[in-house]
Amino acid sequence: MIYKRSSQLFAEAEKVIPGGVNSPVRAFKAVGGTPIFVKSAKGAYLLDEDGNKLIDYINSWGPMVLGHAYQPVVDAVIEKAKLGTSFGMPTELETEIAALAVSMVPNIDKIRFVNSGTEACMSAIRLARGFTKRDKIIKFAGCYHGHSDSFLIQAGSGAVTFGSPNSPGVTEGTAKDTLLAKYNDLDNVATLIEANKNEIAAIIIEPVAGNMGCIPPAEGFLQGLRDLCTSNGILLIFDEVMTGFRLARGGVQELFNVNADIVTFGKVIGGGLPVGAFAAREEIMNYLAPLGPVYQAGTLSGNPLAMAAGLAMLKALNNEPAIFDRLEEKTAYLAAGIDRVLKANNVIFTINRVGSMISVHFDENPVVDFQTAAKGDNETFKKFFHGLLKEGIYIAPSAYETWFITDALTYEDLDYTINAIDKVSKTF
Ligand code: HOZ
């Protein structure tokens, strides 16, 4: 494949955009080379500016669970755009999508829409702090909850990919209120709670982590967090920006039968438009302005285009629960195929998967937290990434990201991918 025009476009972009990209994970810094510029996408495929067709395993970092340019979403956005793109006033559509989301997700009564997952998580901890009248939060090393100050402490995703898990610009005052725990280590969390008795407002977690590769919660870990939170007056926040409306109709709360106090969303809930949301039971949500004292706002929050896209997406997922079974089957098929060919080629690896989130780590040990994720062999990952790209397959340009499988993938696409991985791994 030739990426001449992408390289030219990147050179132009670098002159006027820092690093040539509007979000660091898009740059190819961790793998070398220049990012691919997209012209269009349909279903499971990307078409780039050089005319290459790529099978997409990122899917806009998650939202495109039903494929790119999914027709009901496209139609809904076009129809709404004709009626005006933003009013800064309430619309009936907001209530419709809120009611549907509340009906799909367990244990929530009310939801507020924002414009990104970052905003959703940032607002969720402010609400938790206001509600509990406590300042500190616990987050887990390698989890990423967007780029607001409180979360850029040992963060995963692009923050760790580019070597700044603790970003300059975050003040010491802010950082001291974020306590860091080890993913899948309940004793560690219990010790932190004990050392900060009655000071912790919330524990925030990706209940299936997706920003240090895909890391499943260990058996009993989420329930253990639930119990610790309940007995210590701490709110449990599930960051379901990646997992919400992807791993199950009701997200991880439904999948593992564990209740959170606040849930945050992004990605799928917006159908590919900029949407985030946070939700909780009434008692907590009524603490928000204009009912309560915790302030949170947004000119474009709930804007009609975003709500129309999100509603079309949620309706599709709600009306056809078999989608989640298909996603599970397709991703299990892919995982089994990758396992088979990597073993046949004597590659050292570990595959992690929950539903339609999957990651391949080039290390033989179980990958259960940030420390073990960081042990993966990055040189092999680079060869893997570029080898697959040559074969027309696009995975995230970082070993710290999960792949997001779309229902638009066919079994022919999956077989093609498995064969390509076979071919590429022979060159390691
Ligand atoms: N959480 C996504 C990556 N892990 C966000 C994508 C981005 O940062 O651009």
Residues whose N, C-alpha, C, O or C-beta is under 5 A from the ligand:
A	BS01	HOZ	S23 V25 W61 S157 G210 N211
